[in-house]
Amino acid sequence: MITWFARDFQDWNAVRGVLIGTAVGDLVGGIVNIWGTMQALTNGLAWGTTILYALLLLGALYCLYTGSRRPAFTHLR
């Protein structure tokens, strides 16, 4: 919900804060998911969720890395 409501942020510092929070949440969620899968608390289908966490983490890190160098976002609505 936070990232949905933050989609119209114009201030880079606000966007950066949301991206850092998202990256930390994805990292912790991925670690817990891997731990649960390795301990056999979930079935083998949990690896799909682990891949999703990894992709979301990579997306947040990419946006953090390139975000401050790009011009302001323009919305075509």
Residue, then its C-alpha position, 0 to 999 in steps of 0.5 A: m500500500i505504501t508504494w502504491f500511494a507513493r507513486d506520485f511523489q515528486d521529492w527524491n528524498a521521499v521516493r528514496g525513503v520508500l525504496i529503502g524501506t521496500a528493499v529492506g522489507d524484500l530482503v528480510g522477507g526473502i531471508v525468512n522465506i528461504w529459511g522456512t523453505m530450508q527447514a521444510l516449513t513450506n513446500g517446494l513452491a515457496w521457491g517461486t516466492t523467493i524468486l519474486y522477493a529477489l526480483l523486487l529487491l533488484g528492482a528497488l536497488y536499480c531504482l535507488y541506483t539510477g533514480s537520483r541521476r534521472p530528470a524528474f519523472t513526468h506523468l503522461r495522463 
